[in-house]
Amino acid sequence: MTGQTSAYELPNGRTITCVSPAEAKVLWAEAVEAGLYKSAADVLRPGDTVLDIGANVGIVSLMFGWKAPDLRIVSVEPAPTTFSCLEANLRSHLPGAVAVRSAVADRAGEAAFTYYPRSTGNSGLFADQQADDENTRVFLRNTGIPEEYIGEIVKDLHRGIDMSVPTLTVSDLIRAHDLPEVSLLKIDVERAEHLVLAGVEDEHWPLIGHIVAEVHDEAGRLRTLADLLERHGFTVAVNQQPKLAGTDLYELAATRP
């Protein structure tokens, strides 16, 4: 199932394929402005390996690839429409990168997935329309959108389409693509962060050098994941962007000392 897609010219003059130009504009700003992904991109070096989990249409993968040449990038996205955009964007701009259509979880198989056609970046295995609506309302207020417009923007934004998607683990991906290391593991999977990390087998933890993740801090998840990463030898830093103040969304960066 592939829905309608559009062309969008990024502020850097390059044209990508996306589901929504408005959403692509937001995703690009998140990728290049000071924050989690820009900080990660600044320490990438030519030849590094990047595993992009929850790649959406590939904007963060593209930013990484344009920032540091000759990266080995594996970009993973489960939803058919966003995956078709991801494939097209990698083919056009990073032909050496690999696109994989799958969700990433704690085991290989199939899983129920909710796709939001109007807000593809919030799609996921644990989509929650009420919580996603509220986070969006807070984000819009924090970015200065007048209150009288917020209700209309959010209306039906998170009306989902239920589907089944394949699942793989991080360790499955490391084996399938013969990755000798993962210089950067990027995770943006809308409440499934814990499953992604649960799918890293003991033998593969030492291969991972740097992790950046967007984490929904529900039921103490942020502390639980930080503790897990510290047990595996990472130094963990947590931040919340001002535009996300009042939401459960945090940035987590884990690095080797």
PAMAR-47913 format. One line per field, with one value per residue (C-alpha): residue in three letters; x, y, z. Coordinates in steps of 0.5 Angstrom, whole numbers. Layout:
BEGIN
seba c(Ala / ...)
u c(X / ...)
v c(Y / ...)
w c(Z / ...)
end
This chain:
BEGIN
seba c(Met / Thr / Gly / Gln / Thr / Ser / Ala / Tyr / Glu / Leu / Pro / Asn / Gly / Arg / Thr / Ile / Thr / Cys / Val / Ser / Pro / Ala / Glu / Ala / Lys / Val / Leu / Trp / Ala / Glu / Ala / Val / Glu / Ala / Gly / Leu / Tyr / Lys / Ser / Ala / Ala / Asp / Val / Leu / Arg / Pro / Gly / Asp / Thr / Val / Leu / Asp / Ile / Gly / Ala / Asn / Val / Gly / Ile / Val / Ser / Leu / Met / Phe / Gly / Trp / Lys / Ala / Pro / Asp / Leu / Arg / Ile / Val / Ser / Val / Glu / Pro / Ala / Pro / Thr / Thr / Phe / Ser / Cys / Leu / Glu / Ala / Asn / Leu / Arg / Ser / His / Leu / Pro / Gly / Ala / Val / Ala / Val / Arg / Ser / Ala / Val / Ala / Asp / Arg / Ala / Gly / Glu / Ala / Ala / Phe / Thr / Tyr / Tyr / Pro / Arg / Ser / Thr / Gly / Asn / Ser / Gly / Leu / Phe / Ala / Asp / Gln / Gln / Ala / Asp / Asp / Glu / Asn / Thr / Arg / Val / Phe / Leu / Arg / Asn / Thr / Gly / Ile / Pro / Glu / Glu / Tyr / Ile / Gly / Glu / Ile / Val / Lys / Asp / Leu / His / Arg / Gly / Ile / Asp / Met / Ser / Val / Pro / Thr / Leu / Thr / Val / Ser / Asp / Leu / Ile / Arg / Ala / His / Asp / Leu / Pro / Glu / Val / Ser / Leu / Leu / Lys / Ile / Asp / Val / Glu / Arg / Ala / Glu / His / Leu / Val / Leu / Ala / Gly / Val / Glu / Asp / Glu / His / Trp / Pro / Leu / Ile / Gly / His / Ile / Val / Ala / Glu / Val / His / Asp / Glu / Ala / Gly / Arg / Leu / Arg / Thr / Leu / Ala / Asp / Leu / Leu / Glu / Arg / His / Gly / Phe / Thr / Val / Ala / Val / Asn / Gln / Gln / Pro / Lys / Leu / Ala / Gly / Thr / Asp / Leu / Tyr / Glu / Leu / Ala / Ala / Thr / Arg / Pro)
u c(0 / 3 / 0 / 0 / 7 / 10 / 17 / 19 / 26 / 30 / 33 / 39 / 37 / 36 / 29 / 27 / 20 / 16 / 9 / 7 / 12 / 9 / 12 / 18 / 20 / 19 / 23 / 29 / 29 / 29 / 35 / 39 / 38 / 42 / 40 / 41 / 42 / 46 / 51 / 51 / 53 / 58 / 62 / 61 / 67 / 68 / 67 / 63 / 57 / 50 / 44 / 38 / 32 / 25 / 28 / 21 / 23 / 30 / 31 / 36 / 40 / 41 / 43 / 48 / 51 / 51 / 55 / 60 / 62 / 63 / 58 / 56 / 48 / 43 / 36 / 30 / 23 / 16 / 11 / 10 / 9 / 14 / 19 / 18 / 20 / 26 / 28 / 27 / 31 / 37 / 37 / 37 / 42 / 46 / 46 / 51 / 46 / 41 / 34 / 30 / 23 / 22 / 20 / 25 / 23 / 26 / 24 / 23 / 16 / 10 / 7 / 1 / 3 / -1 / 0 / -2 / -2 / -2 / 3 / 8 / 13 / 8 / 6 / 9 / 8 / 5 / 1 / -3 / -8 / -10 / -3 / 0 / -5 / -4 / 4 / 3 / -2 / 4 / 9 / 5 / 4 / 11 / 13 / 8 / 2 / -4 / -9 / -15 / -11 / -9 / -15 / -16 / -9 / -9 / -16 / -16 / -8 / -7 / -13 / -9 / -9 / -8 / -3 / 2 / 9 / 15 / 20 / 27 / 32 / 38 / 42 / 39 / 41 / 48 / 48 / 44 / 49 / 55 / 56 / 63 / 61 / 55 / 59 / 52 / 45 / 40 / 33 / 26 / 21 / 15 / 15 / 18 / 25 / 26 / 24 / 30 / 35 / 32 / 34 / 41 / 44 / 50 / 55 / 53 / 53 / 61 / 60 / 56 / 60 / 54 / 47 / 42 / 34 / 28 / 25 / 18 / 18 / 12 / 12 / 19 / 22 / 27 / 31 / 30 / 34 / 39 / 41 / 41 / 46 / 50 / 51 / 53 / 59 / 56 / 56 / 48 / 46 / 39 / 36 / 29 / 28 / 25 / 19 / 18 / 17 / 11 / 11 / 14 / 19 / 26 / 33 / 38 / 45 / 49 / 57 / 63 / 68)
v c(0 / 6 / 13 / 20 / 23 / 30 / 33 / 38 / 42 / 43 / 49 / 47 / 47 / 39 / 36 / 30 / 26 / 26 / 25 / 32 / 38 / 41 / 35 / 35 / 42 / 41 / 34 / 38 / 43 / 38 / 35 / 41 / 45 / 45 / 39 / 31 / 30 / 36 / 34 / 27 / 29 / 33 / 27 / 23 / 21 / 19 / 11 / 11 / 6 / 9 / 5 / 9 / 6 / 10 / 13 / 16 / 19 / 19 / 26 / 25 / 19 / 25 / 30 / 25 / 23 / 30 / 32 / 26 / 23 / 16 / 13 / 7 / 8 / 3 / 6 / 2 / 4 / 0 / 4 / 2 / 10 / 13 / 7 / 8 / 16 / 13 / 9 / 14 / 19 / 14 / 12 / 20 / 23 / 17 / 11 / 7 / 7 / 1 / 2 / -4 / -4 / -7 / -4 / -6 / -9 / -15 / -20 / -22 / -23 / -19 / -13 / -9 / -2 / 5 / 9 / 17 / 19 / 26 / 26 / 20 / 21 / 20 / 13 / 7 / 0 / 4 / 10 / 13 / 18 / 22 / 23 / 24 / 30 / 33 / 33 / 36 / 42 / 43 / 43 / 48 / 53 / 53 / 55 / 61 / 58 / 62 / 58 / 59 / 55 / 49 / 46 / 46 / 44 / 38 / 35 / 29 / 29 / 23 / 19 / 12 / 6 / 0 / -5 / -11 / -10 / -14 / -14 / -15 / -14 / -9 / -16 / -18 / -12 / -13 / -20 / -19 / -13 / -16 / -9 / -10 / -4 / 1 / 8 / 11 / 8 / 13 / 11 / 15 / 10 / 13 / 9 / 3 / 5 / 0 / -6 / -3 / -4 / -11 / -13 / -12 / -19 / -19 / -20 / -14 / -9 / -7 / -6 / 0 / 7 / 12 / 12 / 18 / 17 / 20 / 17 / 18 / 18 / 14 / 9 / 11 / 9 / 14 / 12 / 5 / 6 / 10 / 5 / 0 / 4 / 5 / -2 / -3 / 2 / 8 / 15 / 18 / 25 / 27 / 34 / 36 / 42 / 48 / 47 / 40 / 43 / 40 / 34 / 27 / 27 / 27 / 27 / 21 / 21 / 15 / 15 / 11 / 14)
w c(0 / -2 / -1 / -5 / -4 / -6 / -8 / -3 / -4 / 2 / 5 / 2 / -5 / -5 / -7 / -4 / -4 / 2 / 4 / 7 / 5 / 11 / 16 / 12 / 13 / 21 / 20 / 17 / 22 / 28 / 24 / 23 / 29 / 35 / 38 / 38 / 31 / 29 / 35 / 33 / 26 / 28 / 31 / 25 / 21 / 14 / 14 / 20 / 20 / 22 / 23 / 23 / 26 / 25 / 19 / 16 / 9 / 11 / 12 / 18 / 14 / 9 / 13 / 16 / 9 / 7 / 13 / 13 / 6 / 5 / 11 / 11 / 13 / 14 / 14 / 17 / 16 / 17 / 14 / 6 / 4 / 8 / 6 / -1 / 0 / 4 / -2 / -7 / -3 / -1 / -9 / -11 / -6 / -2 / -7 / -3 / 3 / 4 / 6 / 10 / 11 / 18 / 25 / 30 / 36 / 41 / 36 / 29 / 26 / 25 / 29 / 29 / 27 / 27 / 21 / 21 / 14 / 16 / 22 / 19 / 24 / 30 / 27 / 31 / 34 / 41 / 37 / 42 / 39 / 45 / 48 / 41 / 40 / 47 / 46 / 39 / 42 / 47 / 42 / 38 / 44 / 45 / 38 / 39 / 35 / 37 / 41 / 36 / 31 / 35 / 35 / 28 / 26 / 31 / 29 / 25 / 25 / 29 / 26 / 24 / 19 / 23 / 19 / 20 / 19 / 19 / 25 / 26 / 32 / 32 / 32 / 26 / 22 / 24 / 22 / 15 / 13 / 16 / 20 / 24 / 28 / 29 / 30 / 31 / 33 / 32 / 35 / 33 / 34 / 38 / 45 / 42 / 44 / 50 / 45 / 40 / 46 / 48 / 41 / 42 / 44 / 49 / 43 / 39 / 45 / 44 / 37 / 38 / 40 / 40 / 41 / 40 / 42 / 42 / 49 / 51 / 59 / 60 / 67 / 68 / 61 / 61 / 67 / 66 / 59 / 62 / 67 / 62 / 57 / 63 / 65 / 58 / 59 / 56 / 59 / 58 / 58 / 57 / 55 / 53 / 48 / 50 / 45 / 48 / 55 / 58 / 54 / 55 / 50 / 51 / 48 / 50 / 48 / 50 / 49 / 50 / 55)
end
